[in-house]
Amino acid sequence: MTLSPDLHAATLPASADASSAVLPGARRSLTAQLVDALRAQIDSQELKAGNRLATEAEMVQRFGVSRTVVREALSRLQAAGFVETRHGIGTFVCEAGHSPLLQLDPADVAGSIDALAILELRISLETESAGLAAMRCDAARLATMRSALADFSRSVSEATDTVSPDLRFHMEIAHATGNRYFVEIMEHLGTRMIPRTRITATPIPREQNAEYLLRVNREHEQIADAIERGDADSARTAMRLHLINSRERLRRAQAAAE
């Protein structure tokens, strides 16, 4: 495979078409196949740390898959620590050594299954709530969202609890919809909606835990930025990516624990 010199992006051999490169086996999902294709280029250093991947539209064209497949594949790679999406710039390969930082106690796999079920609910619920918030949020509500994110960041630096500001941020988005039913459902879920309250994490070094939490909060900031711009589509996309990333991080930790 060769790389586009300007995008450092995944491309196909001259003798292959897009579908043959991504679809060598009918039994495997398209998303898994695209993940494998991109992982192979990262592992071989065809895509090096700091390289920007092709745009979503370019991957759709080159690999012959849908936008949904591309988004899911990039989400899995991001959750695994191989790439990082920078809002408005693109998706970049991470430095070597980045790895999924969420680790489960093997005895708590059952709790992770329940946390995954809640995340599936949240993906459908909060994706739309973010879109509505972008259309309806006022300056005061946005200020409370930003305050929650600042508290989250401060809690990471002070190694104190991040669950409360995390929950506050998501609740503020629910309130910003102007629809009380979003609020009622989120209040019913309460702290159960935050995966790290449902599982027992294996202790990891403080600096690694901080890196993981700051990565989560960067995803929060991308959601808030889209809401502040009043960009409903981008807000939905950012929220969906955040929650899918959470799901994939938890799935990988669950697989390792099993």
N, C-alpha and C positions, 0 to 999 in steps of 0.2 A: 504493500500500500504506500501511496505517496501523500504528502501533506500539501495543502494549499499554502504557499509561502506567506500570504497575508493574513489568513485566518488560522493557520495551524490546525486545520479541521480534518475530521475523519473523511477520507475519500475512498474510492474503490479502485481496484486494479483496472488497468485499461481494458483487460479482456473480460471483465465481469460486469453484469448489470446490477442495479441496486438490490433487486429482490433476491438474487442469488447470493449476495454477500451477507444478507441479514437473515435469510430464510433457508438455511441449509437443512433443517430438520423440521418436518411438519408437526412433530409432537411437542416441540418447545414453544412457549409463548413468544410472540413478536417482541415484547418488552425484554424478556430474558435474553433473546438473541441479540438485540441491539446493545444491551448492557455488556454482553460478552464481547461484541465487536469493538466497543469503545474501550473496555478494560484491556483487551489485547493490545491496543495501540498505546495505552498508558503504560502497561507492563513492559512493552518493548521499547518505550521511550520515543516512539514515533510522535506521541503527544507528551511533551515534557512539562515539568512543573512551571506554571506561569503561562503556558500556552492557552489561547482562547479557542474554545470549540466552535464549530460551525453554528450558525443561527438555527433556530427551530425550523424555519422554513427551508433552509438548505438541507437539513437532515431529512426532512420529509421527502424532498426531491431526490436526494442521493440514495436513501435507503428504501424508498418505496413503501413507507409506513405512514400511519396517521399522526397528527399532532399529539393526540392522546398518548400514543405509544412513545413518542419522543419525550414528552413531559414526564411520563412514569419512569422511563429509563434514566433520565437525568436526575429525577428525585431519588432513585435508588442509589445512584453513584454519589450524590451529595450526602445522603444519609450514611453511606459507608465511608465518607471522608475522602473520596477520590477527587471530587470537583466541588467548586463553590460558585454559586450564582451571585453576581453583583448587580444590583438593580440598575437598569438602564445602560449597563455596559456589556454584560455577557456572562458566559459560564467559563470558568478557568480551571485548569488542572491544579490540584493542591500540591504542596511540597510533599516529598516522600516522607513516609512515617505517619502521615495523618491516618487515623483509624477510628472506627466507631467507638465512642467513649462510654456509651451506656452498657453496663454489664449487669447481668442478673445473677442472683443467688439461684443455683439449680433447684432449690427447694421451692422456689416461688414462680415456677413456670405457669401454674394455674392462675395466679394473680395477673400475669402478663396477658393471658388469653382474654380475661375480662377487660383489661385495659385496652386491648386491641378492638374489642367489640364497641367500646365507648368511642374510640377514635373513628371507627367507621361511621357511627352516628354523627359525630362532630363534623366530619368532612362534608356531609350533605347539608347539615344545619348551618354551620358557620361560614361556609363558602358563600352562601346567599346573604347571610347577615352582614358580611364584610361589604358586599356589593351595595346593599341598602344603606349601610352606614356611610359609604362614600357619597351617596346621593343626598343624605339627610343630616349628616353630622354638622354641628355648629362649632364655633371656636372654643366655647367653654368645655364641651365634651372632648374635643381633640386635646385640649390642655390636660385633662385628667388622664387620657391615654398616655400622653408623653410623660406625665408624672409617674405613672405606673412603670413605664420602661426605665426611667431614671432610677427608681427605687430598685428595680430588678438588677440593673447594672451595679448599683451600690451594694446590694446584698451579695452579689458575686464577689466583689472586691473585699468585702468584710467577712466572707464565708458564713453568712447568716441565711435564713430561710428565704428562698426565692418563690415559693409556692404562692404566697399571698399576692405579690405584685403580678405574677403570671395570671392568676385568676382574675384580679382586678382588671387587667388589660382586656381580657376576653369578655368580661362582663360589661365593660364600657362600650365595647363594640355592639353588644346585644342591645344596650340602652339606646345607642345612637341610631338603631333602626327605626325607633319610634313605634315599634310593635311589641306590646307587652308580652305576647306569647313567646317570643324569642327569649325574653328576660326570664319568664317563668320556667321554661325548660332548662335554661342554663343554671338558674338558682336551684332547681331540683337536682341537677347533677352535682353542683357544688364542687368541692375539691376532688371528687372522684374523676372529674374530667382531666385532671393533670396526671399523666401516666406515672410520674415518679412518686406519687402518693399511693399508688396501687400495688407497687412492687418493692421488693427489698433489693437494693442495688449492692453489688459486691463493692467493697471499699476500693477506691482508686486514688492516686495521688491528687492532692488539692489542685495543682496546676492543670492537670488533665480534666478534672471535674469543672474547673473554671472555664476552660476552653470549650467544653461541651455546652455549658450554660450560656456563654457569650454567643456561641453559634445559634442557639435557640433564640436569643434576644435579637440578633441581627435579622432573623426571619420576622420577628415581631415588628422591627423598625421598617422593614419593607412593606408590611401591611399598613402601618400607620402612615407612611409616606404616600401610598396610593390613596388612602382615605382623605388625607389632607389635600391632595390634588383634585379630589372629586372624581377620580377615575375608577368607576365601578368595575369595569372588566379587569383592570390590573389588581384591584383590591381582592376580587374573587380569586384570581390566579395566585396571588401572593399567599392568601389564606389557605387555599387548597394545597399549595406546595409545602407550606409550613406543617400542615397536619399530615400530609403524605410522608414528609420527612420524618415526623415523629413516629408514624406507623412503621416505616421501614427501619428506623433505628431500633425500635422495640422488637420487630420481627428478627432482625439479625442477632440481637442479644438473646432472644428466646432460642433461636437455633443453636447458638453457641452453648447455652446452658443445658440444652437437651443432649 
